[in-house]
Structure formats: C-alpha cells, structure tokens
Amino acid sequence: MKQVLPALVIIALFFGSCSKDKDKSEEYLIFGQSHGECQGVHCLDVFKVTGTKLYEDKDDKFLTGNYLWYELSPAKYNLVADLKEMIPSKLRTEADQTFGCPDCYDQGALIIQFFDGENLHEFLIDTDKKSIPDYLHQFVDVVRERITLINN
C-alpha cells in the first residue's frame, strides 16, 4: 500500500496539471474601451472572446485584472467571433505598451489584451488615429464598431 500511494499522488498531480495547462493554453482576446471623464453605463466596457463564447466584465474597475465575467448571448458572440483573427500581425509581435496618450484629453482609450496560447500581450491604445501607428487604424475602427454593436 505504501508503494501505491505515491503513484496515486503522481497520477493525480499529472492529471491536475493537464487540466490547468489546458485552461491556460486557451487563446482569448480581451477588448474594451474606457472614458475617464464619463458618467453612465458605458464609461468602461470590457469583453472577452474565446473560441466559442463572449463574456462581459461586470466589475467595471479600470485595468485591475479582477474581471467578473458573465456570458453574453450566442448572437452577440457572432458579432465578434472574428476579432481574434483581425489582430494586426505587427501588434502580435510588439512588446506590451501604450500607443499615443489614451484618454489624456477625454478622447477615450481602447484596451486590448490577448493570450496567444503561450504569452499574454497587453496594450492601451489612443482612439485618436493621429497618435497611433497606421497599421492600427482599421483595427481600432473595427473594435469600436463591434463594441457599439454589442451594446445595442
């Protein structure tokens, strides 16, 4: 019995670590917008899209990482299912950073975080296109449009 117990512990640890690794390896995109000098419901909108589901954060605390996700409808998921594939390839290789001066003069900010299966990438992006690289312009437009669609 003494020899069986360590083997059972090793098996349990192996299967426990497999499920944890599987959860960690799921690719996702967190996207949102914030407006610092704002009042009302849509001052901070943060969403998470996975391979099959869309979630909204109800914590509404700016960039704390303490998200309180709840699942949205499949119809809303369908509005953003392609967003992960629309992330510009150049952004996928950039170091985490802030582009422009997000919300410095009440223009708002975009929040982009994505996990590619291995690494977490985090960006805060100015909504003023004069302040960000050209390769982000279309992506910024699409993200803002999709947030509007989700909120309608």
ZAMI-297776 format. One record per residue (C-alpha): residue in three letters; x, y, z; residue number from 1; chain. Coordinates in nm, 2 decimals, padded with zeros to 4 digits. Each point is the difference from the previous one (the first is absolute). Example, Ala and Ser with C-alpha at 12.3 -4.5 7.8 and 13.67 -1.06 7.14 Angstrom:
2
 res      X      Y      Z   n chain
 ALA  01.23 -00.45  00.78   1     A
 SER  00.14  00.34 -00.07   2     A
This chain:
152
 res      X      Y      Z   n chain
 MET  00.00  00.00  00.00   1     A
 LYS  00.29  00.24  00.08   2     A
 GLN  00.13 -00.04 -00.36   3     A
 VAL -00.35  00.06 -00.16   4     A
 LEU -00.06  00.33  00.19   5     A
 PRO  00.29  00.19 -00.16   6     A
 ALA -00.10 -00.13 -00.34   7     A
 LEU -00.36  00.12  00.05   8     A
 VAL  00.12  00.34  00.11   9     A
 ILE  00.22  00.03 -00.31  10     A
 ILE -00.29 -00.10 -00.23  11     A
 ALA -00.23  00.25  00.17  12     A
 LEU  00.26  00.28 -00.03  13     A
 PHE  00.05 -00.09 -00.37  14     A
 PHE -00.37  00.01 -00.09  15     A
 GLY -00.05  00.31  00.21  16     A
 SER  00.28  00.18 -00.18  17     A
 CYS -00.13 -00.11 -00.34  18     A
 SER -00.33  00.17  00.06  19     A
 LYS  00.16  00.31  00.13  20     A
 ASP  00.23  00.02 -00.30  21     A
 LYS -00.29 -00.05 -00.23  22     A
 ASP -00.19  00.29  00.16  23     A
 LYS  00.31  00.22 -00.02  24     A
 SER  00.06 -00.08 -00.37  25     A
 GLU -00.34  00.11 -00.11  26     A
 GLU  00.04  00.30 -00.23  27     A
 TYR -00.21  00.30  00.07  28     A
 LEU -00.04  00.37 -00.07  29     A
 ILE -00.10  00.26  00.26  30     A
 PHE -00.10  00.32 -00.16  31     A
 GLY -00.18  00.31  00.13  32     A
 GLN -00.02  00.37  00.02  33     A
 SER  00.02  00.25  00.28  34     A
 HIS -00.08  00.36  00.05  35     A
 GLY  00.14  00.16  00.31  36     A
 GLU -00.21  00.31  00.02  37     A
 CYS -00.33 -00.18 -00.05  38     A
 GLN -00.32 -00.07  00.18  39     A
 GLY -00.24 -00.28 -00.08  40     A
 VAL -00.01 -00.36 -00.10  41     A
 HIS  00.26 -00.01 -00.28  42     A
 CYS  00.30  00.18  00.16  43     A
 LEU  00.18 -00.33  00.01  44     A
 ASP -00.09 -00.29 -00.22  45     A
 VAL  00.22 -00.31  00.01  46     A
 PHE -00.07 -00.32 -00.18  47     A
 LYS  00.17 -00.34 -00.04  48     A
 VAL -00.04 -00.22 -00.31  49     A
 THR  00.12 -00.36  00.00  50     A
 GLY -00.04 -00.26 -00.27  51     A
 THR -00.37 -00.04  00.07  52     A
 LYS -00.12  00.26  00.25  53     A
 LEU -00.02  00.37  00.07  54     A
 TYR  00.01  00.14  00.35  55     A
 GLU -00.05  00.34  00.14  56     A
 ASP  00.17  00.13  00.32  57     A
 LYS -00.24  00.13  00.26  58     A
 ASP  00.27  00.11  00.24  59     A
 ASP  00.06  00.32 -00.19  60     A
 LYS  00.32  00.09  00.17  61     A
 PHE  00.26  00.14 -00.24  62     A
 LEU  00.29 -00.25 -00.07  63     A
 THR  00.00 -00.17  00.33  64     A
 GLY  00.00 -00.35 -00.16  65     A
 ASN -00.27 -00.10  00.25  66     A
 TYR -00.26 -00.07 -00.26  67     A
 LEU -00.35 -00.12  00.09  68     A
 TRP -00.10 -00.18 -00.33  69     A
 TYR -00.35 -00.09 -00.09  70     A
 GLU -00.09 -00.17 -00.33  71     A
 LEU -00.18  00.19 -00.27  72     A
 SER -00.23 -00.15 -00.26  73     A
 PRO  00.11 -00.20 -00.30  74     A
 ALA -00.13  00.28 -00.23  75     A
 LYS  00.23  00.25  00.17  76     A
 TYR  00.29 -00.25 -00.03  77     A
 ASN -00.06 -00.02 -00.37  78     A
 LEU  00.06  00.37 -00.02  79     A
 VAL  00.36 -00.03  00.12  80     A
 ALA  00.09 -00.36 -00.08  81     A
 ASP  00.25  00.11 -00.26  82     A
 LEU  00.18  00.27  00.20  83     A
 LYS  00.28 -00.22  00.12  84     A
 GLU  00.10 -00.06 -00.36  85     A
 MET -00.01  00.37 -00.08  86     A
 ILE  00.27  00.09  00.25  87     A
 PRO  00.27  00.16 -00.22  88     A
 SER  00.30 -00.23 -00.05  89     A
 LYS  00.24  00.28  00.10  90     A
 LEU -00.19  00.04  00.33  91     A
 ARG  00.05 -00.37  00.07  92     A
 THR  00.38  00.07  00.00  93     A
 GLU  00.00  00.33  00.19  94     A
 ALA  00.11  00.02  00.36  95     A
 ASP -00.28  00.09  00.24  96     A
 GLN -00.04  00.37 -00.01  97     A
 THR -00.22  00.31 -00.01  98     A
 PHE -00.06  00.16 -00.34  99     A
 GLY -00.05  00.37 -00.01 100     A
 CYS -00.15  00.17  00.31 101     A
 PRO -00.32 -00.19  00.07 102     A
 ASP -00.27  00.21  00.16 103     A
 CYS  00.24  00.29  00.07 104     A
 TYR -00.26  00.25 -00.13 105     A
 ASP -00.32 -00.20  00.04 106     A
 GLN  00.03 -00.17 -00.33 107     A
 GLY -00.02 -00.35  00.15 108     A
 ALA  00.22 -00.30 -00.01 109     A
 LEU -00.01 -00.35 -00.14 110     A
 ILE  00.10 -00.30  00.21 111     A
 ILE  00.15 -00.30 -00.18 112     A
 GLN  00.13 -00.31  00.17 113     A
 PHE  00.05 -00.33 -00.17 114     A
 PHE  00.13 -00.33  00.10 115     A
 ASP  00.15 -00.19 -00.30 116     A
 GLY  00.03 -00.34  00.17 117     A
 GLU  00.35  00.09  00.14 118     A
 ASN  00.02  00.37  00.08 119     A
 LEU -00.22  00.27  00.13 120     A
 HIS  00.01  00.33 -00.20 121     A
 GLU -00.14  00.32  00.14 122     A
 PHE -00.05  00.34 -00.17 123     A
 LEU -00.17  00.32  00.08 124     A
 ILE -00.08  00.19 -00.32 125     A
 ASP -00.10  00.36 -00.06 126     A
 THR -00.31  00.04 -00.21 127     A
 ASP  00.15  00.31 -00.17 128     A
 LYS  00.14 -00.15 -00.32 129     A
 LYS  00.25  00.28 -00.04 130     A
 SER  00.17 -00.14  00.31 131     A
 ILE  00.03 -00.36 -00.09 132     A
 PRO  00.18 -00.20 -00.28 133     A
 ASP -00.19 -00.03 -00.33 134     A
 TYR -00.01 -00.38  00.03 135     A
 LEU -00.24  00.03  00.30 136     A
 HIS -00.25  00.24 -00.16 137     A
 GLN -00.23 -00.26 -00.16 138     A
 PHE  00.01 -00.23  00.31 139     A
 VAL -00.09  00.29  00.23 140     A
 ASP -00.30  00.08 -00.22 141     A
 VAL -00.12 -00.36 -00.01 142     A
 VAL  00.04 -00.04  00.38 143     A
 ARG -00.19  00.32  00.07 144     A
 GLU -00.27 -00.10 -00.25 145     A
 ARG -00.04 -00.34  00.16 146     A
 ILE -00.03  00.14  00.35 147     A
 THR -00.28  00.22 -00.12 148     A
 LEU -00.17 -00.29 -00.16 149     A
 ILE  00.02 -00.21  00.32 150     A
 ASN -00.14  00.29  00.20 151     A
 ASN -00.30  00.04 -00.22 152     A
